[in-house]
């Protein structure tokens, strides 16, 4: 016997059906059973004794039925060759309903494809929208975080850091940093922060700012700078990271879209515990290129309002970028490029002409007072 190409169902058959082989002739079908233990032999079915419909999950099978109402037998044809032979040999009156069913199936499939394509497009659009609007979402979330809460976060990281450092309390270097800071802070418009600046005895050429207005200046920066104006450029840059809430933006972005949406919807209490866990990361926070550029430009404008020569910012950044990167830790968090320096020069050219006011301290005395520890 040829291999089975169909399944037959009926009361005398098991629920899983009986495999059989079907052949199509011009007058009907011949059904031969693979397991003839029941003595079924073969069945000859004329087209006039059967009804046909589409079946299967994808409506890609033919379902033939015959017999009395109480003893209906069913034959499932799933072999494409047998199906084609049946459709070719069966009379039109038998296949008319089948053709209508096939047309309906095609319409349903087409509609389903359209629906799925639409859903994929919508989901893809939403994913892209979230991807490209992440900065917008982060901005909305940051705006909902109270400044007082931001201060507590920055203060915690600030105090944890200072405990492990040698903080300078007095001397020419501390006085100079205080004078520079006061000149800048007096010209910050609508400042919501009370800045706290500490000078730490360390030869790392760096300074950094934490959310809430907490700033650390290393004595290595004071030794490398050629003037108070250069240090003012660095501090103005750092102050504007605080004013633009860049540190908070980076943390919120690290928490992910779900947390961002939670903040937007008002779930600040639940988020507070999560953000405290990442508070330690504030000390190694790296700002994005757009944030660095914004701090550059707004820092330059602040220097101009404070009547501090803004050229000091450019000259210091350029000099640091030209030194060996392996020895200048400033570059790890404040990468400088020729394009960035040129941008600052263009911004400076747009500022109105003013006469810079010099600082009261002698820079040589400040550097001598710094006395950074050599490692």
N, C-alpha and C positions, 0 to 999 in steps of 0.2 A: 504494500500500500504506500502511496505517496505521503510525504510528511504533512502534518496537519496545517491547515491555513484558516481555520475557523473554530468557533466554540458553539456548542449546542446546549440549550437549557430547556428543562421541562420537569414535570413532577417526578418522572422516573429517573432523573439524573441527579447527581450530587449538586450542592449549591454552587460549587466552583465551576460547574459545566463539564462537558465531555469534549475533548479535542476531536476534530473530524476534518476530513478533506472534502472540499467542495469543488465540483466541476460545473461549468455553465455550458449549456447547449442552446440551440435556437428555440427549444420548446420549454426549457425550464432548468432545474438544477438537479444534480445527483450528489447525495450526501453519503459519504462512507465513513464509518466510525473506526477509530484507531483500535480501541479496546472493544472487541465484539463479544465479551464474556456474557453479555446479556442477550446475545443472539439477535441483535438489532439488524445485522446485515447492512443493507443500504436503503436510503430513501430516495424516491424520485418525486420531485415537486414541480408541478407545472406552474407557470407564471400566474395562471388564473386562480390558484389556491393560496397565494401568499400576499401579504401586505408588506410594504417597505417604508422605512423611515431612517433618518440619520441618527447616529448614536456615538457614544464615546465622549471623553472629556472635551475633545476638540472637534466633535461632530465629524470625524474623519472615518467613521465606520458605518457599514450598512447593517440595519437590524431588520431581519425578515421574521414574520410571524405567520403561523398557520395552525389549523386544528380548531376544535370546538372551544367554546368560551371557557368551559371548565377544564379543558386539557390543552391549553395553548402551549405550543412549543416555539422557542425562539432561537434564531441563528444569527450569530454575530460574525460578519465578514470584515476582516481587518487587512487582508492581503490586497495591496493596490492593484495587482494584476487581475484578481478575481473581481474586484469592484468595477474595474474598467470593462471587463467582459460582461458582467451583469448589466451595466448601464447600456452597453451596445446591443445586447440581445433582448432585453426586456421591452415589452410594448410601451408606447408613449403614455397610455393611461396609467400605467404603474409607476413610471418615473416622473410624471408631471409634478406630483407632490414632493418627490425627492428633489427636483430642480428648484422648486419654491423654497424648500428647506435650505438647500445649498446657498441660494441667494440671500436668505435671511442670515445664515451663518457668516457669509462674507461681509454683510453689512455690520453685523455685531463685531466681527474681528476688526473691521476698519474703524468702527467707533471706538473699540477698546484701544487700538493703536493710537488713535487721536487723543484719547483721554490720557493714556500713559505718557505720550509725548508732551502733552500739556503739563502733566504733573512733574515730569522730569525738568521741563523748562522752568516751571514755577520754583521747584526746589533748587535748581541750579541758580536761578536768579536771586533767590533768597540767600543762598550761600555766598554768591558774589557780592550781594549788597552788604551782608554782614562783614565780609572780608574787606571790602573797600571802605566801609563806613565805621570800621573799628575805632579809628581815631575820633570820629564824631561821637560814638557811644562812650568812649573813654572820657571825652571832654564833658559830656553830660553827667557821667558818674562822678567825676572829680568835682564838678560844680555843686553836687549835692552833699559833699563831705564838708562838715564845718571846719573852719580854720582852727578852732580850739582843739578839735580832735587831731588835726594834722600836727599841731604843735606838740601835743603829748607824744605822738609817734616819733617825731624827730628828736625831742628831748630825751626820750628813753635811749635811742641809739647813740646820741651825742654823749650822754653821761657814761654809758657803757664803754665808749671808746676812750674818753679822757681818763678813766680810772687806770688804764694801762699805759698812759703817756706821762711825760714830764711837761707840765703846763707852766709856761712863764707868766708870772704874776706882775712883774714890773721891769723897768729898764727902757732904754731908748727904742728898742724894736717893738715892744708892746705899745708904747706911747705913739709911735709912728703908725702902727696898724690902727690904733684907736682914732687918730686924727684923720687918716684916709677914710676910714669907715664912716665917721661922722659927716665928713664932707659929702659923701655919696648919699647917705641915708637922709640927710636934710633935703635932698632934692628928689626923693621918691614920692610920687603923687599917690595919694590915697593908700598909704602903706598899712596893711592889716597886721603886719608882723612886728614883734619887738626882737630885733636881731641881737644875737649873742655871739661874739667872736672870741675865739681863743687862739693863742699862739703856742704851738707845740714845738718842743726842742727836738728836732729831727732833721737830718740833711736831705730828706726827700724833697725834690723840687715840685711842690704841689700845694694845692688848697682845694677844699671841697665844701659843699653846702648841703645840709640836710633839710628835709621838709620842715616848715615851721620857723625857719630863720636861724638855724644853728650852723655856724661856719667855723672851720678849722684852717689855720694858716700854719704851714711848716716853716721853720727857720731856714731850711734849705732854699725855699723860694726867695726869702729876703736876701740871702747871700748871692743868689744867681742874678737877681734883678739889678739893673744898672741905675734905677731911680725909683722914687716913690710913685711916679706916674705909671711905671710898668706894673708895680704891685696894685695900683689903683685899677688898672685895666683888668687884672685877674680878678680882683674882688668885685668889680662891677659886673663882670661876666657871671660870677658865682651868685651874687645877690639876685640877678635876674633869673637864674634857674629857680630860685625860691619864689620870686614874685610871679613867675609864670606857672608855678606848681609842677615843674617838670619831674621832680622826684616822685611825687604822688602819682602822676600820670604813668610813670614806668612801673610802679608797683601795681597799680590797678590793671594795667595791661598784662602783667605777668600772671595775675589771678585768673584771667580768662574771661570769655564773653559771658558765661553764666553768672559769674560774680559781678561783672559790670552791669548786667541787666538787673541783678538783685539790688544793687545800689540805686539804680535809676528808679526802681519800684519802691524804694524806701527801706530796704532791709539792711540798715547800717549797723544795727546791734549785732546781728548774726555775722556780719562781715568783719567786725572789729577784731574778733578773736583770730580770724584767718590772717588778717593783715599784720597783727602783732607777731605772728610766727615768721613773717618775712621781713620784719623790721631790721634784723641783723644784716640783711642784704643791702640795706641802704648804704653801708660803708663801702661797698664795692660796686655801687650802681654806675652803669654806663648809660649815658644819654644818647639818644638817636641823633642822626645828622641834622634833621630839621630843628631839633631842640637846641643843639649847639649853635646853629646859625642864628636862631632867634635870640639866644643869650648873647651872642656876639653883637648883633645889631642893636638890641635894646640896651646892652651894656655900653656900647659906644654912645648912644643918645644920652644915657645917664651921665657919663663922663662930661659930655658937652654941657649939660645943664648945670653940673657942679663946677664948671670952669676948670676942669682938669684936662691937660693936654691928652687927647685921645690917641695921639700917635704912639704913646707908650704901650698901649695894648697891642698894636700891630707889631712893633719892633720886638717886643718880648716873645710873642707867639712865633714870629719868624725865626728868631735866634734859637729858641728851643727846638723847633722842627729841624734845624740844620745840624744839631748835635747828634751824637750816636744814640740811636733809639734804645739800645740795650742798657744805657747808663742813665737815661733821663726818664724817670717814672711818670713825669707829667704827660708824656705822649700816650701812655696806656689809656688814659681817660679823656684826654683833650687832643685828639689828632689834629694836626695843622696841615693844611695843604696850600699850594700856591693859589689855587682858585679861591680858597677861603680868605686868604690874605688880600687878594685882589677885590673880593666882595667888600671887605671892610674899608679898603681905600676908596671904593666908589661911594659907599655910604657916608664916609667922612667928607667927601667932596660935596655932598648934598647939604651938609650942615652949615648954618649961618656962621659968619666969622665972629669969633670972640677972642678976648685976650685972656689966656690961661692965668690963673692965680697960683703962685708957687706955694709949696708946703713950708711950714716953719722949721722943720727938722733938717739936719745935715745928714745926707744919706750915708756918708762914710761912718758916721757915729752909729747909725742904725745897724749897719752891717757888722760892725765890730761888736755890737751888743748881742747880735743874734747868736753867735758862738755855737753853731749847730754841731752836734756830736758826729765825729767822723767814724765811719764803719769800715 
